[in-house]
């Protein structure tokens, strides 16, 4: 298309997750021509049902021919899970909508930039909650009662609460006219409490981005270009950018697009990979800051689980419905699975305590050798998803890793992202409090507490909440972007996603990313 300026788009957005979808709608509302690139495909009920039946339909591994919508990025020190498709991570997210604690706003860099981010984000949090249909989870079942009892046994029962969630709690399974946008949005069906949020909502009750921001954006003329991956970015003489597109599976060229403004919203892994590739391989963006990837946060997470006795059924409810705070730095939620998550059983192993990763790995292997019955019972459990409760335990401590770009000894043919630890601030793969939660919960229900072996044996920090990597700073010496998300040295190039979050949130970050994107869009409107 021709925008009248010689560009295909006034704003081209790479990624359709929480950052990209917000930008798409808000910029289109200002009358600008907007395009959204998404390497995944459109995901609807049919694709979600297929993903729940078959792991080959669920997983995103395009080089192996798997074009599902659930992705795992595996690094030496980190395992990142997320979503791929139109709607990004919202396809497979647990729909928890929590604001960060005050500690998030105390980051020294924010004060250096002169930002009162708490004040600035306040109206944008309100708008994000409205757009995402946030309400308090209205229902508690057996799993929630056990979590409450666990919190009470740990002396923090007063911190237990239902979580705010982006789910439509209408009449279960019954389709009704748009309840959120005065008829401008799609018809919706009420939550059926199947516990299946994390592999996609089969009845469109979860308020994923294709039900709100993206849906409304496309009604305003935004072009969503699926099955296309952004590759080479070339600044144009006089301003603007040319973006080369490739097939996400085989790298086959799919043409180019030009844009006055380019917004990278591909998530931490995607955005960092694009910037590294264009700075260090193509050398089309050589001035991108050397701070790129030097501080990447994981929300300092650990995952534990409990396998319930035979006959239990923990699936009644939303995937995440309640939480509590074991201490002032820690946030814990329960997680339900449906059949789509059965692949997770192969990750489960005995619960082992040890702060030294190598020693914990040895102790875990020894426990597995001496007690193989646990592994057998877990792997061959009938209706495993009904009998499993998992816990996501997050902390707001100053832990992080580095993501760097280079050739690996085991695959020297091309550069790729790799992780290295941050000495003194290593992202944990073991949290004692997480193991205690699993033990207390297991004692209450008569179940078996477990760790996931990627943490206990592999020493990996597992997260669905990877953040940072493109720090804010006053210049390229201090950060990749400025306080308005603009990449230093490249007017018109922006980063708006989890990689631009300046601190450790310590809770599920989706609401914060959405509010930050609302703030960016408001700044764009005021500057243009």
N, C-alpha and C positions, 0 to 999 in steps of 0.2 A: 504494500500500500504506500501511497505518497501522502505524507502529512501536510504537504504544502511548504515544508521546510527542506525538502530533499532527503529526509530521513524516513525510514519505514515506521518508526515509532518516536514519540517524544520521550517516553519512558519504557525501557525494556527491563523486565524483572527476571532474574534467573532463580527459579525455585518457587513453589506454590504452597509453602508451609505458612506458619503463623506470621512471619515477617512479610513474605511476598504477597500473601492474599490480602492483608490489610493495606499494603501499599497500592495494590491493584485497584481496589475499590475507591480508596480516598483520592488517588490521583485521577482516576476516571471521572469522579464527581466534579473535579475542577475543569473538566472539558478537554484534558489531554488525551492523546492516543496512547494506549497502553497495551503492551504484549507481555505474556508470561511464558517463559520456557520451563518445561517440566520433563525430566528424563524418563519418568514413569508414564503409565497410561492412566486412563480414567478408570476409577474403581467404583463399582456399584454393587447392588445386592448379589448379582450372579457371581461376580468375582470373589466377593467375600464368602459366600457359601462354598465356592470351590476351594478357597484357601483354608476353610475350616475342615474340609474333608481330606485334603491332600497337601502335604508339606511342599511338594513340587509346585503347587499353585500358589502357595503362600510366600515362598522365599524369593527375594530379589537377588539373583546372581546371573546377570545378563550374559556374561561371557560363557556361562555353562548352559545357556538357553532357558534359564528360569526367570520369568518376568512377572513374578508376584509383586507383593507390596510391603513385605517385611524384610528389612535389611539388617545384617550384622557386619560391622566393621571390626576386624580383628587386628590389633597391634600387639607389640611385645608386652606393654604394660597396661593395656586398656582394651576392653571390649565395649563397643558402642552399638546399641540397637535403636532402630527407628523405622520410619515409614517412607515409602517411595510411591509416588503416584500423584494425581491431581488432588491436592489437599495435604500433601506431605505427611508430616508426623501425626496430624490430626486423625488420620485413618486408623492408626493403631494406638493412639494415646488413651490413657485412662480417664481423661476428661476432668482431672482434678484442677481446680482453679483457686490457688492460694497466692496471696501477696507475700513478698519477702519480709523478713523481720527487719527491725531498725538497723541491725548490724550491717546489712547490705549497703545502706546509704553512708556508712562511715568510712568507705574506702578512701584513703588519702588522695588518690588520683582525682576523684570527683571534686575534692576541695581545691586541688591544684588548678582544675579547669574552671573553678568558680561556679560549679553546678549545685543547685539545691534540687537534686533529682526527686526527692520525696515530694516536694511541693509541685514540681513540674509534672510528675506522673499521676498525681491524684485524680485529675479529671479524666485522664486517659484510662486509668484503671476502671473508673465508673463506666466509661463508654465500652471498654472491652467486655466487661461483665454483661452489659446490655446486649451487645452484639452476639455474644456467645451463649446467651440464655442461661446464665449461671443461677442455680438455685441450690438450696441445701438438700442433700440426699434425704428423702423422707422415710426410708425404710431400713430397719436393722434386723438381721436374722442371726442364726447361730454363730457364724464366723465373727460377726461384730460383737456379740455377747462375750465370746471367748477373748477377743482383743481387749474389751473393757476389763474383764477379769484379770488379764495379763497386766494391764496398766495399774490396776489396783494392787496386785501382788508386788509390783515394783515401786509402790508408794506414790504414784503420780496419776491416780484415777481421776483427779480433777482436770487433767489435761485431755482426757478422752473426749472426742466429739465427732459428729457426722461431718463429712467434708462438703464444701461447696463444689458442685459438679456442673459441667456443661452437658446436661442431659434433659430431654423433654420428658417429664413425668406426667404425661397425659393418661388417657385410658389405655391400659396395656394392649398393644398390638392393633389398636384401632386408628385408622388414618383420619386425620382431621385437617381442616384448613390451617394455613400458616398461623401459628400462635404468637409470632414474634414481631413481624414487620408490617402489620396492617394489610396482609394479603399480598405483599410484594415478594414474599419468600415462598419456598416450596411447602406443599402439604406434608404433615409429619405424623408419625405413629408413636404412641406412648411406649415407654420402656417396658420390656417384658421380663426384666431382671434375670437374664440368662447368664450373667457373668462373663459375657464374651466380648467386652469392649476392646480388649487388647489385640484381638485379631480382626477387628472391624465389626461395626454394629450391623446385624442382619436385618433390622427393621427400620433403620434410619431414625432411631430415637436419639442417638448421640449427636451433639451439635458440632459435627466435623465441619471443616471450612467450606466444603462444597455445599453445605446447607445454609450458609450465611454470607460471609465476606466474598467468597469466590462466586457464589450463585448470583449475588446482587451485582458484582463487578461485570460478569458476562452479560447481564441484562443491560448494562450501560455500554456495551460494545467492546469490552476487553477481550482480546484474542488470546486464548489459552492454547499453546502449541505443545502438545504432548509428544512423547517418544522422541524428544530431541535434547541433546546434551550440549551445553555451551562449552567451547573448547578454546580457541584462540581469540584474544581480545586485542584489537589494534586501535589506539587513539588516532583520530583523523585530524588532518590539518584544518585548523579553524574551529575545532571543537567537535565533540561527538565520538562515537566508537563504531567500529565494525566488529561483529561477533560471528565467528565461524561455528557452524553447528555440525555435530557428528551423531551417528547412531550410537546409543549407549552400549550396545553389545559388541560391535565389531569395529567401531571407529570410522565407519564409512562416512565420507563427507555428505552433508545434507544441505549445503548452501550457506549463505551468509545473510545477516540482517544488519541494518544500520540504525542507530538510535542517538538522540541528543543526550539522553541521560541513561546510565546503566546502573541497576541496583542488584547487588549480589545478595541473594536470600536463600542460598542452597544448603543451609545448615552448616555447622562448624566444619565437618569433614569436607563437604562439597565446596564451601567458600574458600577454605584454606588451600585446598587442592588447586582450584582455579587460579588463585593469586600466586601461589608458588610456581605453578607451571608457566604462567605468563611472565613472571619475574625472572625465573632461573633457567627455564628451558627455551621458551620462545624469545625471551628478552624484549617483549613488547611493552612490559610495564616495569622497567628496571628500577624505578625510583620508589617502589613499594617498600615500606619501612622494614628494617631488619628485626624489628620487634615481632614480626609476623610469626605466630605459632609458639612464641617463647613462653607463654603462660596460658595453659588450657585447663579449665576446671571440670571436675567430674561430679560436683555436689558431694564429694567424699562419701560415696555410697558403698553399701554392702547388701547382698541379697542372701536371705536365709529362708528356710521352708520347714513345714511340718507335714508329714504324711499321716493322715488320719486313719483310724481303724476301718476295717471293712464295713460297708453299709452307710458310711457317712456321705453327705452331699452338701458341699460348701458352695455350690454354684448359684444359690439363690441370692441375687442382688446385683448391683453394678460391680464392675471389676474392682474398683476402689471406693469404699463407702464410708470408712471411718479411719481416724488416726489418733495418735497421742504423742506426747513429747517426753521421752525418758529422762532427759536432762535439758539444760538451757541451750545446748548446741545441737541437739539431735531431734529429728522428726521421723516418725515411723508410720507407715501405712500397711494395711493388709491388701492382698491381691487375690482375686479369683481368676481362674482360667476356665476356658471351655475346651472342646476337643481339638481346636486348632493349635493349642499350645502343648499337645502331647509330646512334641519333639523335645521339650524341656526336660523330660524325665531322664534323658541320657546325660544331663549335666549334674544330676543329683548324686551326692555322696555323704559320708558320715560327717557329723558335726565335730569339728576339731578346733581347739583353742591353741594358738601360739602366735606371738607377735613377729617371729622371724619367718619370713616366707619359705626359705629352703627347708627349715625344720618342720614347719607346718605341712609342707608337701610330703616329706618323708613320713610323718606321723599319719597323714591321711592315707597314703598308700599302704602303710602297715595295717591300719584299721580296716581297710577294704580287703586285705588278704586274710586277716584273722576273722572277719565277720562278713563273709560273702552273702549271707542270708539277707542282710539289709538291702544290698544292691539287687538281689533277685526279687525280693518283694516289691521294690520300687519299679523295676523295669517291667515286671509282668503283672502289675496291679491292674485289675479290671476297672474300667471307668476311672482311670488315674486322675483325670481332671476334676472329678467330683471329690476326691479324697485329699487334694493338695491345697494347702494355704501357703502362700509366699509372703515375705515381708520385704519392703523396700525401706531401708534405713539410711537416712541422709544427714549430713552434718554441714554446718556453715563455717567450718574451720578453714584456715588458709592453706589448703592442700592443692597441688596442681602437678601437671606434667608438661612436657614440651612435645610439640609435633613438628618434625623437621622433614625436609624434602631431599631425597638423594637415592642413590643406588644401593640395593641390599646385596650382601654377599651371595645370597641364595637365588637372586634374580637380578643380575647386573645389566640386563638389556634395556631397562628404562627406569626413570626416576619415579619414586612413589613416596607417599607419606609414611613416616615411621615415628615411633615414640621413644623418648628418653626421659628418665626421671629428673625431677627438680630437687637437687640435694637439699635436705632439711625440710622439704615441703612435699614429700612423696605422696601421691594419691594412694589411699589405703586399699588393700584387698582384704583386710581383716579389721572388723570393729567388734571388740568384746561385747558391747551393748547389744549388737545385732544377734550374736550367739545367745546371749541371755534371754532376749525376747523369745527366740525359738524354743529354748528349754522350758521357760515358764509356760508358754502356750501349749507345748507338748504335754507337760504334766497335767494341765487342766483337761485336755481332751483325750489323753491316753494314746497320743500319737508318737511319731518318731521324728526328732529334730534333725535337720540336714543342712549342709552347706552346698553351694554349687562348686563343682570341681575346677571350673575355670579360675575361681578365686583361691580355693584351698590348695590346689595342686599347681595351677598355672601362675598364681600370684598376680592375676589380672584384676584391675578395678573395673567392675561391670556397671554400666550406666545407660540410662535412656535420656539423661539430662546433661549432656556435654555442653559446656559453655565457654565463652571467651576465645582467645586466639587472635583477635583483631582489636587490640586495646585502644582506648581513646587517649589522645595526647595533644599537646599544643603544637607539636611539629612531628615530622617523621622520625626524629631522634627519640621521641617519647612514645609514639603510638602509630598504629596503621591509619586510624581515622580521627577526625576531630569530634568535638562535642555534638556536631550535627550529622554525624555518620559519614561525612565526605572523606574519601581516601586522600591523604596528603600527596600533593604533586599531580593529581589527576582530576581537574574540575569536571563535575558531572558523573563521577564514579562513586558509588556509595555501597556500604555494607549494612544491611538491616536484617539481622537474624540473631540466633543465639551467640554467634561469635563476637557480637558487639556488646554483649552484656558485660558491664565493667567489674562485677564482683560475684562472689559465691552466694547463691540465693539460699541454699539449704532446704528448699522445698521444690515441688514440681514447678518448672519455670514457664509454662505455656502462657499464663496470664501476664507475666512480666514481659515476655517477648512481644506479646500482642500490644501491651501498653506502650512499650518502647517504639514499636512500629507506628502506632497512632501518633505519638509525639513527633517522630520523623516526618510523617505525612503533613502534620500541621505546620512544621517548620518549612517544608517545601512550599506549601501553599502561601506562606507569608513572605517567602523570598522570591517568588516568581510572579 
